[in-house]
Structure formats: C-alpha cells, structure tokens
Amino acid sequence: MSRLAVTPVRNDFGAELSGADLSLPADAALVREIVAAMDRYAVCFYRPGTPMSDEAQLTLGRALGPMDFTPVFKIAGRTKSRITAGLQDVANIDADDQVLKEGSRVILFRRGDRLWHSDMSFHPNRGVYSLLSAHEIPPVGGDTEFADLRAAYDALPAATKATIKDLVAVHSIWHSRAAAGFPEPTEEELASRPPTRHPLVQVHPGSGRKTIYLASHAAHIEGWPIEKGAALLKELKEFATEARFVYRHSWRLGDLVIWDNRCTMHRGTPYEDTRYRRDMRRATTREMAASA
C-alpha cells in the first residue's frame, strides 16, 4: 500500500506530497513513489511545518540520485559556507549570519535567480532534481514560479518544432548573471565555469515526453549568428513562461520543494533582499555523464 499521498495543485503540473515523513531515510519503495510523482507533475512540495535538517535534506537528495559536491563555480568574496557541505546556500545571509548589504557581489549574483532558469544548465553534468528547503522566509515576496517546458513544447506550432528539433544552445552562468546586473566576472570566476552546450529539444527520460531545454543561462544557438540565436531563445522563453504553463509556489516555513530541472524552468520573485532574511538551502542531484 502506498504511504505517499500525491495531491495535484495545478492539473498535471505541481503536486503536494504528504502521508510519509520525508525527513526519515526513504526506502526503495518510497523513492519509487516520489520519482513517479516527479515524472508526472515535475514540481512537488512537502509541507511539514518546520525546516528539514541539513542532514535529512542531503539524505533525501542522495536517495533520489547521484550528487556531486565539487564546487561548480567561484564567486569572489565568498570564502566560507554557513551551512552543511553538500548543500547550496541560496540565502541572502553571510557567514556571520547577517543580511548581505547592497553592492555585495554575492547578493548581486543571487539576484540572477530572478531570471527564468534551470539549475546547472551551464554545466556539462546538468542538474536533475533540486530540493529547496525554506529555513526562513520574508514576510512579503520571495515566491518561486515554475514553468512547464513539456506542456510548452506540446503547444508550439509545428513549424517551430521543425526549426528547433536539431539545434544546440550554448549555456553560461556568466551570461545570465550579466543579464541580471552582475558586474564583469573576474578571471578567476570565468575560469571556474566555462560555457557548455545542450540540445534545445530533448526527451524527458522519466515521462518519455519531449521538452524544450531552456534557461537564462542559454546565450546563443551553436552555428547561428549570435543575435539570431538570442532572439529565438528569447521568443521561446517568453512563450514557455505564459501564465498557462506556470505554477507559483507561495512559501511557508519548512516547505521543501522538489523540481525536475530537465523539464522545467523556475525563478524567484522579488523581495526586499537587503532588509528581510530569506534562508533557502538547496540539494541538487546531477547527471553523471555529459548530455551532449
């Protein structure tokens, strides 16, 4: 008998998980149930009311897939972490537990999360599942929006599908950060994460459905003039983020949201990030072989 209750919140995109304690180590049967829910709904949230411990979050992440703890890029000025190794710190809080100040390179970098993106698309070994845990949330703003890239692909005109079916996009973390106002990256930052490439149209392995693979990290189309490729990517992102494809998650303290980066994009919505604390911690499972 299933221990996991899966309650859709938006047709076949977005669901709430309940009935099982995800803070405890998951056995193989429960992992299969979670993966089945993810394959159908792509974004699932668990709402225990209190934040999951870092250790429990990492344990769940490891159960859902391989994790690579090698640093994926360097931000000048961030020299130590305030959270458990293996989790990504996506908070606006420094190592001394203070809200970051305006002008901080870290806070300027984090504002890039307000652009539509897929985690780790700028890396050859892409992100698969992201598990984001809410330890502190601001009183106003800071929701997260998700776009369903499988449904968006299905809705594309046939002519567009024919145009994009064999295209490859070049992704760079520094491209998206420049678009969000991050200053010119240092040589050390640039060297820490060079661009990578991924097919624009892919088959999502869990559902067998075709999906567009988009992100603000996608800078241009391989083999196309830069301006032409950028225009196509902009057009596709605007189409894929129409309201009919979007689920907006309003956070509560302790929420854990899991999403599949291979068939979704997401973005954080604005909040007063130099006034209110927002402590979010992410575990990310990864592909272990290059996707292209």
C-alpha positions in Angstrom: 0.0 0.0 0.0 1.3 3.5 -0.9 2.5 5.6 2.0 2.8 8.7 -0.1 -0.3 10.8 -0.9 0.1 12.9 -4.0 -2.4 15.8 -4.4 -2.3 17.8 -7.7 -2.4 21.6 -7.3 -2.5 22.6 -10.9 -3.7 19.8 -13.3 -0.6 17.7 -14.2 2.0 20.4 -13.2 2.6 20.7 -9.5 1.5 18.5 -6.6 1.7 18.3 -2.8 3.4 15.2 -1.1 2.1 14.1 2.2 1.5 10.9 4.2 5.2 9.9 4.6 7.9 11.6 6.7 10.4 12.7 4.2 12.8 13.7 6.9 13.5 10.0 7.6 15.6 7.9 5.3 13.5 6.8 2.4 13.4 3.1 1.4 13.4 2.0 -2.2 9.6 1.8 -2.4 9.1 5.3 -1.2 11.8 6.6 -3.6 10.0 5.0 -6.5 6.8 6.7 -5.4 8.5 10.1 -5.2 10.1 9.6 -8.6 6.8 8.6 -10.1 5.2 11.7 -8.8 8.0 13.8 -10.1 7.8 12.2 -13.6 4.1 13.1 -13.8 4.0 16.5 -12.0 7.6 17.8 -12.4 7.2 20.1 -9.3 6.2 18.6 -5.9 6.2 20.1 -2.4 6.3 18.7 1.1 4.9 20.8 3.9 5.9 19.6 7.4 5.7 23.0 9.1 9.3 23.0 10.4 12.5 23.1 8.3 14.1 19.8 7.5 17.6 19.4 8.9 20.6 19.8 6.5 21.5 16.1 7.1 18.0 14.9 6.3 17.8 17.0 3.2 21.1 15.6 2.0 20.0 12.1 2.8 16.8 12.5 0.7 18.8 14.1 -2.1 21.2 11.1 -2.2 18.3 8.7 -2.3 16.9 10.4 -5.4 20.1 10.4 -7.4 23.8 11.0 -7.5 25.2 14.2 -6.1 28.5 15.8 -7.0 29.8 18.1 -4.2 32.6 19.6 -6.3 32.3 23.4 -6.5 30.7 24.4 -9.8 31.8 28.0 -9.9 33.6 30.6 -7.8 32.1 33.9 -6.6 34.8 36.4 -5.5 34.3 37.3 -1.9 32.5 34.2 -0.7 35.2 32.3 1.2 33.3 30.1 3.6 29.9 28.5 4.0 27.5 28.8 6.9 25.6 25.6 6.1 26.4 21.9 5.8 28.8 21.0 3.0 27.0 19.5 0.0 24.1 21.9 0.1 24.0 25.1 -2.0 23.5 28.3 0.1 20.9 30.4 -1.8 20.2 32.7 1.1 20.8 36.5 1.4 22.8 35.8 4.6 26.6 36.0 5.1 28.8 33.6 7.0 28.4 35.8 10.1 24.6 35.3 10.0 24.0 38.9 8.8 21.8 40.0 5.9 24.0 40.9 2.9 24.4 44.6 2.1 23.6 46.3 -1.1 26.6 46.1 -3.5 27.8 42.7 -2.2 28.9 40.5 -5.1 27.1 37.6 -3.6 23.7 39.4 -3.4 24.2 40.8 -6.9 24.9 37.2 -8.1 21.8 35.8 -6.2 19.6 38.4 -8.0 20.2 36.4 -11.1 17.9 33.8 -9.6 15.0 36.1 -10.5 15.5 35.2 -14.2 13.9 32.1 -15.6 16.5 29.3 -15.4 17.2 25.6 -14.9 19.7 24.7 -12.2 23.1 23.6 -13.5 22.3 24.0 -17.2 25.6 25.8 -17.5 27.4 22.6 -16.6 28.0 19.5 -18.8 26.5 17.4 -16.0 23.2 19.0 -15.6 21.0 19.3 -12.5 18.3 16.7 -12.4 16.3 17.2 -9.1 16.6 20.3 -7.0 15.3 20.1 -3.4 14.9 23.6 -1.9 14.2 23.9 1.9 12.8 27.0 3.5 14.5 27.8 6.8 13.5 31.5 6.9 11.1 33.4 4.6 10.4 37.1 4.1 7.1 38.5 5.2 6.4 39.8 1.7 7.5 38.5 -1.7 10.1 35.8 -2.4 7.7 33.3 -4.1 9.0 30.9 -6.7 7.5 30.4 -10.1 7.9 27.3 -12.2 7.3 26.8 -16.0 6.2 23.5 -17.5 8.5 23.0 -20.5 6.9 19.8 -21.6 3.5 21.4 -22.0 5.2 24.4 -23.7 6.8 22.1 -26.2 3.5 20.4 -26.9 1.8 23.8 -27.6 4.5 25.0 -30.0 3.4 25.4 -33.6 4.6 22.6 -35.9 6.8 24.9 -37.9 8.7 26.0 -34.7 9.1 22.4 -33.7 10.7 21.7 -37.0 13.0 24.7 -36.7 14.4 23.8 -33.3 14.5 20.0 -33.4 18.2 19.7 -34.0 19.5 22.9 -32.5 22.1 23.1 -29.7 22.2 26.0 -27.2 25.4 27.3 -25.5 24.9 28.0 -21.8 27.0 30.1 -19.5 26.4 31.2 -15.9 28.1 34.5 -16.6 25.7 35.2 -19.4 22.7 35.1 -17.1 24.4 37.0 -14.3 25.4 39.8 -16.7 21.7 40.0 -17.8 20.7 40.4 -14.1 23.2 43.2 -13.5 26.2 41.2 -12.0 29.5 43.1 -12.6 32.1 41.9 -15.1 33.3 38.5 -13.8 36.8 38.2 -12.6 39.3 36.0 -14.5 39.1 33.5 -11.6 35.3 33.5 -11.9 35.4 33.0 -15.6 37.9 30.2 -15.4 35.8 28.4 -12.7 32.9 27.7 -15.1 33.4 27.9 -18.9 30.4 27.6 -21.2 28.8 24.3 -22.2 26.3 23.1 -24.8 23.0 21.2 -24.7 20.3 20.1 -27.2 17.4 22.6 -27.3 14.8 19.8 -27.7 15.1 16.7 -25.5 13.1 13.7 -24.4 12.4 13.7 -20.7 13.6 10.2 -19.6 11.0 9.7 -16.8 7.9 10.5 -18.8 9.0 10.0 -22.4 7.6 13.4 -23.3 9.5 15.9 -25.4 10.6 19.1 -23.7 12.4 22.3 -24.6 15.6 22.7 -22.5 15.7 26.4 -21.8 17.3 28.7 -19.2 18.5 32.3 -18.8 22.0 30.7 -18.9 21.4 29.9 -22.6 23.3 32.6 -24.5 23.0 31.7 -28.2 22.5 28.8 -30.7 25.5 26.9 -31.9 26.2 27.7 -35.5 23.8 30.6 -35.7 24.6 34.3 -35.7 24.6 35.5 -32.1 21.7 37.9 -32.5 19.5 35.5 -34.4 20.1 32.7 -31.8 19.5 35.1 -28.9 16.2 36.2 -30.5 15.0 32.7 -30.9 15.8 31.8 -27.3 14.0 35.0 -26.1 11.0 34.1 -28.1 10.9 30.5 -26.8 11.3 31.7 -23.1 8.5 34.2 -23.5 6.2 31.5 -24.9 7.2 28.9 -22.3 6.5 31.3 -19.4 3.0 32.3 -20.4 0.6 32.0 -17.5 -1.0 28.8 -18.8 2.3 27.0 -18.2 3.3 28.5 -14.8 2.8 27.3 -11.2 3.6 29.8 -8.5 4.7 28.5 -5.1 4.0 30.7 -2.1 6.4 29.5 0.6 5.6 28.6 4.1 8.3 28.0 6.8 9.6 24.5 6.5 8.4 23.8 2.9 10.6 21.5 0.8 10.0 21.9 -2.9 11.5 19.4 -5.4 11.5 20.0 -9.1 12.9 18.4 -12.2 15.3 20.7 -14.0 15.2 18.7 -17.2 11.7 19.7 -18.0 11.1 23.0 -16.0 12.4 26.5 -15.6 11.9 28.5 -12.4 12.6 31.9 -11.0 12.4 33.7 -7.6 10.1 36.6 -7.3 11.5 39.9 -5.9 11.5 40.8 -2.2 13.5 43.3 -0.1 16.7 41.3 0.0 18.8 43.8 2.0 16.0 44.1 4.6 14.4 40.7 5.2 16.1 37.4 5.7 15.5 34.6 3.3 17.3 31.4 4.2 16.9 28.8 1.5 19.1 25.7 1.1 19.3 23.5 -2.0 20.4 20.0 -2.6 20.8 19.1 -6.3 21.1 15.7 -7.9 23.1 15.5 -11.1 23.6 13.7 -14.3 26.9 11.8 -14.2 27.5 11.9 -17.9 27.6 14.9 -20.3 24.3 15.5 -22.0 25.8 16.5 -25.3 
